[in-house]
Amino acid sequence: MLGAAFATAASALIVSSITLVEARVLLGVTWMLSQVYRPLVAGAAAAGAAVAWSLWVPDQGLGLHAVGCGLSLAVYFAVLLAFGVRPEDREALMPWRRASAPSTAEAPG
């Protein structure tokens, strides 16, 4: 089962890479690595935390799996916060701030 998952992930990575190269060569589309590296690094750190957790606690029940998932999420968001929060990220993460902010529009008179 794990081998099939790795094979599926590897084939998806290869197809995506070929698609990116094709878009670059044929269409001249540039890659947006400056916007993508943050989540990639955070995801790699979270995956590392998950692997470390599974090695440290090899016989896991449902509760320990939940703790491991929480640890991975905490690592992911901690790494994202360490890179800094961009204004567009802030806007996407806190939509309620826009709704609750006082309106600057003038009342019809």
Secondary structure as UniProt FT lines:
FT   HELIX           2..22
FT   HELIX           23..27
FT   HELIX           33..56
FT   HELIX           62..83
FT   HELIX           87..93
FT   HELIX           95..100
//
